[in-house]
Amino acid sequence: HLKESETLKEFEDSMSQIDLQISRCSKITQSILQFGRQKEPTEEDIALEQFIPGIARMVESKAAVHGIAFSIEAADSAAVVHGDPAQLQQVLINLLNNAIDAIVDRHGTAGGELRVAARRLGDGTVQIDVADNGSGIRPENLKKVFSPFFTTKPVGRGTGLGLSVCYGIVNTMGGKMEVSSAPGEGTTFTIQLPLVDKVTG
């Protein structure tokens, strides 16, 4: 009988530990999911003509270290969007860093090309492309890239949350985000955002 009660106590202790760890994991997951919106967003008009070159400057030295030819085409002064600049910065930095990783995977430190370009479209939106000639994304993974926790990176090199958070931020700004890719050729992420109408405000 003594052995049975010890086994029961061990079982109860184990269940208690499992419950504690599940609770901790849940809290960690929630804090990660909140990462993209830790503080109240500060919405304002963002002039892409200045904003995009500013973002590019943050990663151009990293690109240069890896021998990547980096081109920037900012839209004209009428390309103004509305949203939280810190969040839009997070989206673009994430896309640029992912692109650099994909380029290095395929090319090492020679032959990489990275382009960020913004242009106004005729339908009252602006399109921002982040294009690379990196390793590309396999077709079976392409439809999953915006899903939370999906990643093709090795263990320890990413949570898989980056693109789903980016997708959510772009949606919040009234825009949409898409991806096209060919394995061994490269990837283009496309963001479309509504322009601020300067006439009606």
RARA-V929752 format. One record per run of one state. SS is the DSSP state (hx for helix, st for strand, lp for the rest). FROM is the first residue (numbers start at 1). TO is the last residue. If there is no record, write none. Layout:
# RARA-V929752
ss | from | to
SS | FROM | TO
SS | FROM | TO
This chain:
# RARA-V929752
ss | from | to
lp | 1 | 1
hx | 2 | 33
lp | 34 | 34
hx | 35 | 37
lp | 38 | 42
st | 43 | 47
hx | 48 | 65
lp | 66 | 68
st | 69 | 73
lp | 74 | 79
st | 80 | 84
hx | 85 | 107
lp | 108 | 112
st | 113 | 120
lp | 121 | 124
st | 125 | 132
lp | 133 | 138
hx | 139 | 142
lp | 143 | 161
hx | 162 | 172
lp | 173 | 175
st | 176 | 182
lp | 183 | 185
st | 186 | 195
lp | 196 | 201
